[in-house]
Amino acid sequence: MTFTILDLNEIFLDKKGRRRVKEKRNEFYNRIILDSRPELLEEALRKYSFLSVKSAISSVQQEAESEEITEKEVIEKQISLTERGLQYIIDRIKSGEKEIKHVDLVNLNRIISPESYKKHPNSYRRTELLVGKHAPPKPEEVASLMEQLLYILNEVESNSIVKAAYAHHELVRIHPFSDGNGRVARLLENWILMSNLYVPTYIAQEERGRYIRLLSNSFSEINRTGKITDMTLEFFYFTLEREERSLNELLEKVPYS
């Protein structure tokens, strides 16, 4: 079966759930603006920063456990690199540049997975891969697929959480790099969320099995049917859940006076 990018316009999530999360996002910003207390803003920023760090740590833990990496020094180094990747995203958002480019994804891979970058500097992978039971596209197809993905992310209108989950799902499915794809995908998800005034998400330790299972099941069904099924939508609802949890954590720390 020919490898094709999913149609973002065919992905729909329950409006009630999306509206509830959007209202929580608006409530968070309203509390900061309407309360007009400097210490409240400082607390919100501290919690926001904590979520970013938590995202970096959990992202690395997914990779470390899947590769059975237990050395503390290696994990700490990877967490530091992933935090640098988050800072790269924040700097790009602050610059006012809206478009996500190929060079941005390559730079993220260079930052968080320097060994992978050295194998294929300034480019996507040039070798074939097998990720569990999933066979990503051949190397010669990757550049074109990534071009399509970035066009969709930059030009196609959609709900921000849906688009963030879509970016995460499709980047992992394409697997454009020889290593570090999961971390780049999770950073890309947060880039889209943060660009649209949502907050960083993370995958809790106890959710790791569910996360891997959701992606694996989704990829298998797409490979089998060529269509978006409930298996794929479950991954998108998982992203919605994680965003709502992050917002709930912030709201707990930023109460009205």
C-alpha positions in Angstrom: 0.0 0.0 0.0 1.3 3.5 -0.9 2.2 5.6 2.1 0.0 8.7 2.2 -0.5 11.5 4.7 -3.8 11.5 6.6 -6.4 14.1 5.6 -6.6 16.5 8.6 -10.1 17.7 7.5 -11.4 14.2 8.1 -10.5 14.2 11.8 -13.2 15.3 14.1 -13.3 15.3 17.9 -16.3 15.9 20.1 -17.2 19.6 20.2 -18.2 19.5 23.8 -14.7 18.2 24.9 -12.9 20.7 22.7 -15.1 23.6 24.0 -14.5 22.5 27.6 -10.7 22.6 27.1 -10.9 25.9 25.3 -12.9 27.4 28.1 -10.3 26.3 30.7 -7.6 27.9 28.6 -9.5 31.1 28.5 -10.2 30.9 32.3 -6.5 30.6 33.0 -5.7 33.7 31.0 -8.6 35.6 32.5 -7.5 34.9 36.0 -4.0 36.3 35.2 -5.4 39.4 33.4 -8.4 40.2 35.6 -6.8 39.7 39.0 -4.0 42.1 38.2 -1.7 40.6 40.9 2.0 40.4 39.9 2.6 37.4 42.2 -0.2 35.6 40.4 1.4 36.0 37.1 4.8 34.9 38.6 3.1 31.8 40.0 1.5 31.0 36.6 4.8 31.4 34.8 6.5 29.2 37.3 3.9 26.5 36.8 4.0 27.0 33.1 7.8 26.6 33.2 7.4 23.5 35.3 5.0 21.9 32.8 7.6 22.6 30.1 10.3 20.8 32.1 7.9 18.0 33.0 7.2 17.6 29.3 10.9 17.3 28.6 11.5 14.8 31.3 8.5 12.6 30.4 9.5 12.7 26.8 13.0 11.4 27.5 11.6 8.7 29.8 9.5 7.3 26.9 12.6 6.9 24.8 14.9 5.7 27.6 12.6 2.9 28.7 11.8 1.8 25.2 15.5 1.4 24.6 16.2 0.1 28.1 18.5 2.9 29.0 18.9 3.1 32.8 22.2 5.1 33.2 21.3 8.2 35.2 24.0 10.3 33.4 22.7 9.4 30.0 19.1 10.2 30.9 20.1 13.5 32.6 22.0 14.5 29.4 18.9 13.6 27.2 16.7 15.7 29.5 19.0 18.6 29.2 19.0 18.3 25.4 15.2 18.1 25.3 14.9 21.2 27.5 17.1 22.9 24.9 14.7 21.8 22.3 11.8 23.4 24.2 13.8 26.6 24.5 14.3 26.5 20.7 10.5 26.3 20.3 9.9 29.1 22.8 12.4 31.4 21.0 10.8 30.7 17.6 7.3 31.5 19.0 8.7 34.7 20.6 10.2 35.7 17.3 6.8 36.1 15.8 7.6 33.7 12.9 4.4 31.6 12.4 5.7 29.1 9.8 7.3 25.8 10.9 10.0 24.9 8.4 12.0 21.9 7.5 15.1 23.5 9.0 13.2 23.8 12.3 12.6 20.1 12.5 16.2 19.3 11.5 17.4 21.7 14.1 15.2 20.1 16.8 16.7 16.7 15.8 20.2 18.1 15.9 19.6 19.5 19.4 17.9 16.5 21.0 19.6 13.7 19.1 23.1 14.9 18.0 24.2 11.3 17.1 21.3 10.9 14.8 22.0 14.2 13.2 25.6 13.3 12.6 24.5 10.3 10.5 22.4 12.4 8.2 23.4 16.1 8.7 21.0 18.7 7.5 18.6 16.2 6.0 16.1 13.5 6.8 17.1 9.9 7.1 18.6 8.0 4.1 18.1 4.5 5.5 15.1 2.2 5.8 13.6 1.5 9.2 11.3 -0.9 10.9 9.7 0.5 14.1 8.1 -2.5 15.9 5.6 -3.8 13.4 5.4 -0.5 11.6 7.3 0.1 8.4 7.8 3.9 7.8 8.1 5.1 4.2 11.2 4.6 2.2 13.9 7.2 2.5 13.2 8.6 -1.0 9.6 9.3 0.0 10.3 11.1 3.2 11.1 14.6 1.9 7.9 14.8 -0.1 5.8 13.5 2.7 7.4 16.0 5.1 6.7 18.7 2.6 3.0 17.7 2.6 2.9 17.6 6.4 4.4 21.0 6.8 2.1 22.5 4.3 -0.9 21.1 6.2 0.4 22.4 9.5 1.2 25.8 8.2 -1.8 26.4 5.8 -4.8 24.2 6.7 -7.2 25.6 9.3 -8.2 23.2 12.1 -8.7 23.1 15.9 -5.3 23.7 17.5 -5.4 20.5 19.7 -6.4 18.4 16.7 -3.6 19.9 14.6 -1.1 19.4 17.5 -2.1 15.7 17.8 -2.0 15.3 14.0 1.5 16.7 13.8 2.6 14.3 16.6 0.9 11.3 15.0 2.1 11.8 11.5 5.7 12.7 12.3 6.1 9.5 14.3 4.3 7.5 11.5 6.7 9.0 8.8 9.7 8.7 11.1 11.8 11.2 9.1 15.0 10.8 11.3 17.1 7.8 12.1 16.6 8.5 15.9 14.8 10.9 18.2 11.5 11.0 16.2 9.4 10.6 19.3 11.0 13.5 21.1 10.8 15.7 18.0 7.1 14.8 17.6 6.3 15.6 21.2 8.1 18.9 20.9 6.3 19.7 17.7 3.0 18.9 19.4 3.8 21.4 22.1 5.0 24.0 19.6 1.6 24.0 18.0 -0.2 24.1 21.3 1.9 26.9 22.7 1.7 28.9 19.5 -2.1 28.9 20.0 -2.0 29.9 23.6 -2.5 26.4 25.0 -0.1 24.9 27.5 2.5 22.2 27.2 1.4 18.6 27.6 3.3 15.6 28.9 2.9 11.8 29.0 2.8 10.6 32.6 4.9 7.5 33.5 1.9 5.4 34.0 0.5 6.4 30.5 3.6 5.2 28.6 2.1 1.8 27.7 -1.2 3.4 26.6 0.7 6.0 24.5 2.7 3.3 22.6 -0.3 1.1 22.2 -2.5 3.9 20.8 0.1 4.8 18.2 0.8 1.1 17.3 -2.9 0.3 16.9 -3.5 3.5 14.9 -0.7 2.7 12.5 -1.8 -0.9 12.1 -5.3 0.1 11.2 -4.2 2.8 8.7 -1.9 0.3 7.1 -4.7 -2.3 6.9 -7.6 0.0 5.8 -5.9 3.1 4.4 -8.5 5.1 6.5 -8.9 7.0 9.7 -10.6 4.7 12.2 -11.6 4.8 15.9 -8.1 3.5 16.7 -6.6 6.8 15.3 -9.2 9.0 17.0 -8.4 7.4 20.3 -4.9 8.9 20.1 -6.4 12.4 19.3 -8.6 12.1 22.4 -5.6 11.1 24.4 -4.0 14.4 23.4 -7.1 16.3 24.4 -7.1 14.6 27.8 -3.4 15.5 28.4 -4.0 19.2 27.5 -7.0 19.4 29.9 -4.9 17.8 32.6 -2.1 20.4 32.1 -4.7 23.2 32.2 -6.2 21.8 35.4 -2.8 21.8 37.0 -2.3 25.4 36.1 -5.8 26.4 37.4 -5.1 24.8 40.7 -2.0 27.0 41.1 -3.7 30.2 39.9 -6.9 30.7 41.9 -9.0 33.8 41.9 -8.4 36.0 44.9 
